[in-house]
Amino acid sequence: MNETPDNSAGTPPLKPPPATFEFLVQTLFTQALMAFGRVPNPITQQSLKNLDTARHFIDTLEMLEKKTAGNLEQDEQRLLDEVLHQLRMSYMQEQAASSPDWQSLPGSGTEA
């Protein structure tokens, strides 16, 4: 049986993007954003929050940073730094927002 998709509509088949460091970082970044519930799953169109999964993608990017130290182009390093900074800040905000101690602090809008 032929596994080739039907191309009778005349549209060319989609080609995957080139395998680059930037694409890898962006893919992991997008997965982390999905785990934060900020980007819907492209298949289910649902936004689900799972901080453990978000932390996993941050840890993966941190491992990638350590393993590639000194071997990246300047723009690759800048991208990785920016992505990690943004994800770390998001993680801290999400943790603080879900902490009962944080919600009772003056100025949080939930004090008695």
Secondary structure, DSSP 4 states (H G I P E B T S, - for coil): ---SPP-TT-PPPP-PPP--HHHHHHHHHHHHHHHTTSS--TTT------HHHHHHHHHHHHHHHHHTTT-S-HHHHHHHHHHHHHHHHHHHHHHHHH-HHHHTSTTSS---
